[in-house]
């Protein structure tokens, strides 16, 4: 059952926690070219005053640029719900699955995954109660760090809502390839360990995320790479992620996304038992 829980945690918090949107086609749209990247505001203008020369910018400025790079707050708020079709593969383990995720702008979400050798794994929240159900552990109501992780994952756009979601935000940097220095934000939730998200200094799109994931089996370190950003209805969305969770490599692909489908509110409630 541990592997199924890892699939849940790494996918949304590392790869697509800030990508709550969809496209109308059942097939992924063409990859966006560099020229199609939305223009980001000048450093220091969108998220606060500029920082001293040579020092990191404020976390608010970094996150404001990241939101602008994916389309901006108005574009995100123009939609009410999203429906993902996803594929999960555990590299070298002969294990994986397919699933769906529904999310709303009000912080409600429901994910169902069919995992090879495990069965059906479900999780959801109506914005107040956070729950998970699988064939081994049955129905669980999440508490503590697990609940806090689920609350952040259910957010429509965590970068846009960071001041409300996290207890503390700090600036940092990280060395990238070819001499590039990533701009990073270390976000500490109200309960649980911090998460470090790093952004390309030119495109302002997220490239990595790392931290420690709370699971029923204990804390697990992770490091994820977010990739394959594509233009979808005026927003830019990652269609792929590769995450290292301890010794396990997890690859997740978004197969399709759809905006603003009718959503049955009952799907977000825990199953009746």
C-alpha positions in Angstrom: 0.0 0.0 0.0 3.0 2.3 0.5 3.5 2.6 -3.2 -0.1 3.7 -3.8 0.3 6.5 -1.1 3.5 7.7 -2.8 1.6 8.1 -6.0 -0.9 10.4 -4.4 1.5 12.6 -2.6 4.1 13.2 -5.2 1.8 13.8 -8.1 -0.2 16.7 -6.8 2.1 18.5 -4.4 5.2 18.2 -6.6 3.9 18.4 -10.1 0.5 19.9 -10.5 -0.6 21.5 -7.3 -0.7 24.9 -9.1 -2.1 23.7 -12.4 -5.8 23.4 -11.7 -7.0 23.8 -15.3 -8.0 21.9 -18.4 -8.3 21.9 -22.2 -11.3 20.9 -24.3 -9.5 18.2 -26.3 -9.1 14.6 -25.2 -5.5 14.7 -26.5 -2.7 17.0 -25.2 -2.4 20.2 -27.2 0.9 20.9 -29.1 3.8 21.9 -26.9 4.2 25.6 -26.6 7.1 27.4 -28.1 9.3 29.7 -26.1 7.9 32.7 -28.0 4.4 31.9 -26.7 5.4 32.3 -23.0 3.3 35.1 -21.5 5.3 38.2 -20.6 6.2 38.4 -17.0 6.3 41.7 -15.1 9.6 43.3 -14.4 11.4 42.0 -11.3 10.1 43.6 -8.1 7.0 45.2 -9.7 4.3 42.5 -9.3 5.1 41.1 -5.9 6.7 43.9 -3.9 9.6 46.3 -3.9 12.9 45.2 -5.6 15.5 43.6 -3.4 19.0 44.9 -2.9 21.4 44.2 -5.8 22.8 40.7 -5.6 20.3 39.4 -3.1 17.3 37.3 -3.6 13.9 38.9 -4.3 11.1 38.7 -1.9 9.1 35.4 -2.0 6.0 37.5 -2.9 7.8 38.9 -5.9 9.0 35.5 -7.1 5.5 34.0 -6.7 3.8 37.0 -8.4 6.0 36.5 -11.5 5.2 32.7 -11.4 1.5 33.4 -11.4 1.9 36.0 -14.2 4.0 33.5 -16.3 1.1 31.0 -16.2 -1.5 33.5 -17.3 -2.3 35.7 -14.3 -4.8 35.7 -11.5 -7.7 37.0 -13.7 -7.2 34.1 -16.1 -7.1 31.5 -13.3 -10.2 33.0 -11.7 -12.1 33.0 -15.0 -12.7 29.2 -14.5 -14.5 27.3 -11.7 -13.5 23.7 -12.1 -11.0 21.4 -13.8 -11.1 17.7 -14.8 -7.7 15.9 -15.3 -7.1 12.5 -16.9 -3.7 11.2 -15.7 -1.3 8.3 -16.1 1.2 7.2 -13.5 4.3 5.0 -14.0 6.7 3.7 -11.4 9.9 3.3 -13.3 11.5 -0.2 -13.3 8.8 -1.6 -11.1 6.2 -2.8 -13.6 3.6 -0.8 -11.7 1.4 2.1 -12.6 -2.1 3.2 -13.1 -4.6 5.7 -14.6 -6.9 8.0 -12.9 -8.9 11.2 -12.8 -8.9 14.3 -10.7 -11.6 16.9 -10.3 -10.8 20.3 -8.6 -12.8 23.5 -8.0 -11.8 27.1 -7.4 -13.3 26.8 -3.9 -10.7 24.3 -2.8 -12.6 21.1 -3.3 -11.0 18.1 -5.0 -11.5 14.4 -5.7 -9.0 11.9 -7.2 -9.5 8.3 -8.1 -6.7 6.1 -9.4 -6.7 2.5 -10.6 -3.3 1.1 -9.5 -1.8 -2.1 -10.8 -1.7 -4.8 -8.1 -3.4 -2.5 -5.6 -6.9 -1.6 -6.8 -8.8 1.6 -6.5 -7.4 4.5 -4.5 -9.6 7.5 -3.7 -9.1 10.7 -1.9 -11.0 14.0 -1.7 -12.1 17.0 0.3 -15.2 19.2 0.4 -13.1 22.0 1.6 -13.6 21.0 5.3 -13.1 17.2 5.6 -10.1 15.6 4.1 -10.2 11.9 3.5 -8.5 8.9 1.7 -9.7 5.4 0.9 -7.8 2.4 -0.4 -8.2 -1.5 -0.3 -5.6 -1.9 2.5 -6.3 0.8 5.0 -9.9 1.5 4.2 -11.4 4.9 4.7 -9.2 7.4 6.7 -9.9 11.0 7.7 -6.6 12.9 7.4 -5.2 14.8 10.3 -2.0 16.7 11.1 0.6 17.1 8.4 -1.3 14.8 6.0 -4.4 17.0 6.3 -2.3 20.1 5.8 -0.7 18.7 2.7 -4.1 17.7 1.3 -5.4 21.3 2.0 -2.6 22.8 0.0 -3.0 20.3 -2.8 -6.7 21.2 -3.1 -5.9 24.9 -3.6 -6.8 26.2 -7.1 -3.4 27.8 -7.5 -1.0 27.5 -4.5 1.4 30.1 -5.9 -1.4 32.6 -6.1 -2.8 31.7 -2.6 0.6 31.2 -0.8 0.1 33.9 1.8 -3.1 32.2 3.0 -1.9 28.6 2.6 1.4 28.8 4.4 2.6 30.1 7.8 6.0 31.3 6.5 7.5 32.2 3.1 11.2 32.7 2.6 13.4 33.4 -0.5 16.3 31.1 -1.5 18.3 30.2 -4.6 19.4 26.9 -6.1 22.1 26.1 -8.8 20.6 24.9 -12.0 22.2 23.6 -15.2 24.6 25.6 -17.3 25.3 28.2 -14.6 21.7 29.2 -14.2 20.6 30.2 -10.7 17.0 29.4 -9.9 14.8 31.7 -7.8 13.2 29.6 -5.0 10.6 30.0 -2.3 10.7 27.9 0.9 7.1 27.6 2.1 6.4 26.3 5.6 2.9 25.1 6.2 1.0 25.6 9.5 1.7 21.9 10.2 4.5 19.8 8.7 7.9 20.4 7.0 8.7 23.1 4.5 8.6 22.7 0.7 11.1 24.4 -1.6 9.8 25.4 -5.0 12.3 26.8 -7.6 11.6 28.8 -10.7 13.4 29.6 -14.0 14.7 33.2 -13.7 13.7 34.0 -17.3 10.4 32.2 -17.9 9.4 32.2 -14.1 7.9 28.8 -14.6 8.4 26.2 -11.8 11.2 23.7 -12.6 11.8 21.8 -9.3 10.2 21.1 -6.0 11.7 19.3 -3.0 11.0 18.6 0.6 9.6 15.9 2.9 6.3 14.1 2.4 4.3 12.9 5.4 2.7 9.5 4.7 1.1 6.8 6.9 4.4 4.9 6.7 6.5 7.9 7.8 8.2 10.9 6.3 9.7 10.4 2.9 12.1 12.9 1.1 11.2 13.9 -2.4 12.5 15.9 -5.3 10.4 16.5 -8.4 11.0 18.1 -11.8 8.0 19.8 -13.4 8.1 19.9 -17.2 6.3 19.9 -20.5 4.6 23.3 -19.9 1.9 23.9 -22.6 -0.4 26.7 -23.5 -4.1 25.9 -22.7 -6.8 28.4 -23.2 -4.7 31.4 -22.2 -2.9 29.6 -19.3 0.3 27.7 -19.2 0.1 24.2 -17.6 2.7 21.4 -16.9 1.8 18.2 -18.6 4.6 16.1 -17.0 6.5 15.5 -13.8 9.2 13.1 -12.7 9.7 12.7 -9.0 12.2 10.8 -6.9 10.7 9.6 -3.6 13.4 7.8 -1.7 14.5 5.0 -4.0 11.4 5.2 -6.2 11.1 7.2 -9.4 7.6 8.2 -10.3 6.6 9.6 -13.7 3.2 11.3 -14.1 1.6 12.6 -17.4 -1.5 14.6 -17.8 -3.4 13.0 -20.8 -6.2 15.6 -21.0 -7.8 18.5 -19.1 -11.2 20.1 -19.4 -12.4 23.3 -17.9 -15.8 24.0 -16.3 -17.6 20.7 -16.7 -20.7 20.2 -14.5 -19.5 18.8 -11.2 -21.5 16.8 -8.7 -20.7 18.2 -5.3 -21.3 14.8 -3.7 -18.1 13.3 -5.2 -16.0 15.5 -2.8 -17.7 14.0 0.3 -16.3 10.9 2.0 -17.9 7.6 1.1 -20.8 6.5 3.3 -19.9 3.4 5.5 
